[in-house]
Amino acid sequence: MIVVSYGGGTNSTAMLVGMKEHGIIPDAITFADTGGEHPHTYTHIFKMQFWLQKNNYPPITIVRKAGNGETLEENCLRANMLPSIAYGFKSCSHKYKIQPQDKYFNNLPQAKDVWKSGEKIIKYIGYDADEERRAQIPEDEKYLYQYPLIEWGWGRDECVAAIKREGLPLPGKSACFFCPSSKVTEIKWLAAKHPDLMDRAIAMERNAELTKVKGLGRNYRWEDVISTEDMFEDNFIDLACGCYDG
């Protein structure tokens, strides 16, 4: 059984294109929605559903954190905090990306049958050839992790070329709009293109009770960044956010 952890960005989109070109059909594709993805990511996933259907691939199954139904943004506001990555941790990725996908497969009959037979599920992760250092996930009792982009020698340039070759739109960066890993140019881009989302990010920053960090930028506040008069660059730096989507 082959499953794809789909992040909604360039790498994971290129991975699906490459799978088509290599004649590999996955059994399931999952996307973990934190509730705070960029609007262009939600739009891209909607478009990808049609492409998948056209190519007789399974649809993207959108999964979310179980429990009280809180989004990551709502959780931060309620707890008067910022996403954990602002403090140097990645528990937000674990809770809102990894756990929802694990729970989905834990309850999927097809997956249960695989494990009952003593086999493991092969999970495809979209790390590209430019980030081999990230491809170090050890296999566990349920999964074998594979990195097709690295096997094919596809770096970021090759991924972009594959998406264009297939005639698909480039997805843009996949990350929470309030991600503390955002660069200054991305913060200014968000303020210019999506002021409503920037207002929500600033509200989160103001609401947080902070002692060791200054704001969403860790050692600076986003609110201070957007108050400067520097012009933003009208492009969105399409690099991986660093979160693990698997």
C-alpha positions in Angstrom: 0.0 0.0 0.0 1.4 3.4 -1.1 0.1 6.6 0.5 1.1 10.2 -0.2 1.4 12.9 2.4 0.4 15.9 0.4 1.5 19.3 1.6 -0.2 21.4 -1.0 3.0 23.0 -2.2 5.5 22.7 -5.0 7.3 19.6 -3.9 4.3 17.4 -3.1 2.6 18.6 -6.4 5.7 17.7 -8.4 5.8 14.3 -6.6 2.3 13.5 -7.8 3.2 14.5 -11.4 6.3 12.4 -11.2 4.3 9.4 -9.9 2.1 9.8 -12.9 5.1 9.9 -15.2 6.6 6.8 -13.5 3.3 4.9 -13.6 2.8 4.9 -9.8 -0.7 5.1 -8.5 -1.1 5.7 -4.8 -3.8 4.1 -2.7 -4.5 7.2 -0.7 -3.5 10.9 -0.6 -4.0 13.0 2.6 -3.7 16.7 3.3 -3.7 17.9 7.0 -5.5 21.2 7.2 -4.5 23.4 10.2 -7.3 25.8 9.4 -4.8 28.5 8.7 -3.4 27.7 5.3 -2.9 30.4 2.7 -5.9 31.0 0.4 -3.9 30.0 -2.6 -3.2 26.6 -1.0 -6.9 25.9 -0.6 -7.5 27.0 -4.2 -4.7 24.8 -5.5 -6.0 21.7 -3.6 -9.5 22.3 -5.2 -7.8 22.4 -8.7 -5.7 19.3 -7.9 -8.8 17.3 -7.2 -9.9 17.7 -10.8 -6.5 16.7 -12.1 -6.4 13.6 -9.9 -9.9 12.6 -11.0 -8.9 13.1 -14.6 -5.9 10.7 -14.1 -7.8 8.1 -12.2 -6.0 8.9 -9.0 -7.7 8.8 -5.6 -8.8 12.2 -4.3 -7.0 14.2 -1.7 -8.6 13.4 1.7 -8.5 16.4 3.9 -7.9 15.6 7.6 -8.0 17.8 10.6 -7.0 17.6 14.3 -9.4 15.6 16.3 -10.9 16.8 19.6 -12.8 20.0 20.1 -12.4 21.1 16.5 -10.1 24.0 17.2 -7.9 25.3 14.4 -4.3 26.1 15.3 -5.2 29.8 15.2 -8.1 29.3 17.6 -5.9 27.2 19.9 -3.2 29.9 20.1 -5.8 32.6 20.8 -7.5 30.6 23.6 -4.1 29.7 25.2 -2.6 33.2 24.8 0.3 31.9 22.9 2.0 31.7 19.5 2.5 28.6 17.3 5.2 26.4 19.0 7.7 27.0 16.2 8.0 30.6 17.5 9.5 29.2 20.7 11.8 26.8 18.8 9.6 23.7 18.9 7.5 21.9 16.3 4.6 20.5 18.3 2.2 22.4 16.2 3.3 20.4 13.2 3.0 17.2 15.2 -0.5 18.0 16.5 -2.0 19.5 13.4 -0.1 17.7 10.6 1.2 14.3 11.7 -1.4 13.2 14.2 -4.5 13.8 12.0 -3.0 11.8 9.2 -1.9 9.0 11.5 -5.4 8.8 13.0 -7.0 8.7 9.6 -4.9 5.6 8.6 -5.3 4.0 12.0 -9.0 3.9 11.3 -8.8 3.0 7.6 -9.8 -0.7 7.0 -7.4 -1.0 4.1 -4.5 0.1 6.3 -5.6 -2.2 9.1 -5.5 -5.1 6.7 -1.9 -4.2 5.7 -0.7 -4.1 9.3 -2.6 -7.2 10.2 -0.8 -9.1 7.4 2.5 -8.1 8.9 3.3 -5.7 6.1 4.1 -1.9 6.3 2.6 1.0 4.4 4.9 2.9 2.1 4.5 6.6 2.8 5.8 9.0 0.1 7.2 12.3 1.5 8.0 15.2 -0.9 11.5 16.2 0.3 13.4 17.2 -2.8 17.0 16.5 -3.8 18.0 19.9 -2.4 17.0 19.0 1.1 18.3 15.4 1.5 19.3 16.3 5.1 15.5 16.2 6.0 15.0 12.7 4.6 16.0 10.9 7.8 12.7 9.6 9.1 13.3 6.2 10.5 10.9 3.4 9.7 8.6 2.4 12.4 6.2 -0.6 13.0 3.7 0.8 10.6 5.5 2.8 7.9 8.4 2.8 5.5 9.2 6.3 4.3 10.4 7.0 0.8 11.4 10.1 -1.0 10.7 9.8 -4.7 11.9 13.3 -5.6 15.4 12.5 -4.2 15.4 9.1 -5.9 14.6 10.9 -9.2 17.2 13.6 -8.6 14.6 16.3 -8.6 15.6 19.5 -6.9 13.4 22.6 -6.7 14.0 23.6 -10.4 13.1 20.1 -11.6 9.9 20.2 -9.5 8.8 23.5 -11.0 9.6 22.2 -14.5 7.6 19.0 -13.9 4.5 21.0 -12.8 4.8 23.3 -15.8 5.3 20.3 -18.1 2.0 18.8 -16.8 0.2 22.1 -17.5 -0.6 22.7 -13.8 -0.4 26.1 -12.1 2.4 26.6 -9.6 0.9 26.2 -6.1 2.9 28.8 -4.2 4.2 28.2 -0.7 2.2 26.0 1.5 2.3 27.2 5.1 0.1 28.8 7.8 -0.4 32.4 7.0 0.9 33.2 10.6 3.9 30.9 10.4 6.8 32.2 12.5 9.2 30.9 9.9 8.0 33.5 7.4 10.6 35.8 6.0 10.3 39.6 6.2 9.5 39.7 2.4 6.7 37.2 3.0 5.3 39.1 5.9 5.1 42.3 3.8 3.6 40.3 1.0 0.8 39.0 3.3 0.1 42.5 4.6 -0.2 43.9 1.0 -2.1 41.0 -0.5 -4.2 39.8 2.4 -4.6 42.5 5.0 -7.4 40.6 6.6 -5.1 37.7 7.3 -2.4 40.0 8.6 -4.9 41.6 11.0 -5.6 38.1 12.3 -1.9 37.4 12.7 -1.3 40.6 14.5 -4.3 39.9 16.8 -2.7 36.6 17.7 0.6 38.3 18.4 -1.0 40.9 20.6 -3.0 38.3 22.4 0.0 36.1 23.3 1.6 36.4 26.7 5.3 36.5 25.8 8.4 36.5 27.9 11.1 34.7 25.9 10.2 35.9 22.4 9.1 39.3 21.2 6.5 38.1 18.6 5.8 36.0 15.6 9.2 36.8 14.3 10.7 35.4 17.5 13.1 38.3 18.1 10.8 40.8 16.5 7.1 41.6 16.1 5.3 41.3 12.8 3.4 44.4 13.8 6.7 46.3 13.7 7.7 44.9 10.4 4.5 46.1 8.6 4.7 49.5 10.2 7.9 50.3 8.3 7.7 52.1 5.0 10.0 49.7 3.1 8.5 48.4 -0.1 7.6 44.7 -0.3 8.7 42.5 -3.2 5.7 41.4 -5.2 6.7 37.8 -5.3 6.1 34.9 -2.9 9.3 33.1 -2.0 8.2 29.5 -2.6 10.4 27.6 -0.2 9.4 24.8 2.2 8.3 26.1 5.6 10.2 23.5 7.5 7.1 21.7 8.9 6.9 18.0 8.4 3.7 17.1 6.6 4.0 13.3 6.9 
